Amino acid sequence: DAAPWVTSGLLRSDWRAIIVASEGLGKSTLLRQLAICSAQGIHPLAHQSMSPIPTLIVDAENPMAAIAETGKMLDEQVQRTAGDSYDPTRCKGWSRPGGIDLRSPRDRADLVREIRDQRPQLVVAGPVYKLGPRHDRESYEDAAEGVLRVLDDLRTRFGFALILEHHAPKPQ
């Protein structure tokens, strides 16, 4: 049986999607749009009504002030569209601008605590390379694989859909 839709036609509750593009092309903005709209019951791409869901934005690159600043116009539009049903508590942000290492027990526990507190149905996070730094003699692919393993464990254990931001490799 297929898992229920978190965002109709876009993501099911047990799915993981990865948005990959070069730096500066709007990946973070897209992820915020997906989280903010979904939290307020507005399909983020079709702009139709849907059931609102709790969402969590995990940003390992930008401070909360930058997230709020770039999301202000979107949030204002969503407030106008949602009207009286707007509830800012359904979309939470968790920022670690210096990056985190989800492969370390301490940093993983910090994220688990956020997930337990918020109980999101959708988590958007990234960029992947800031969620788990490369260890000595480790390739970028190996580091990313370790981070994805941790996130997949959390996704299946807590039952949320996951969308990740990943930077495209730079030409060598």
Secondary structure by P-SEA (a helix, b strand, c coil): ccccccccccccccbbbbbbbcccccaaaaaaaaaaaaaacccccccccccbbbbbbbbccccaaaaaaaaaaaaaaaaaaaccccccccbbbbbcccccccccaaaaaaaaaaaaaccccbbbbccccccccccccccaaaaaaaaaaaaaaaaaacbbbbbbbbbccccc
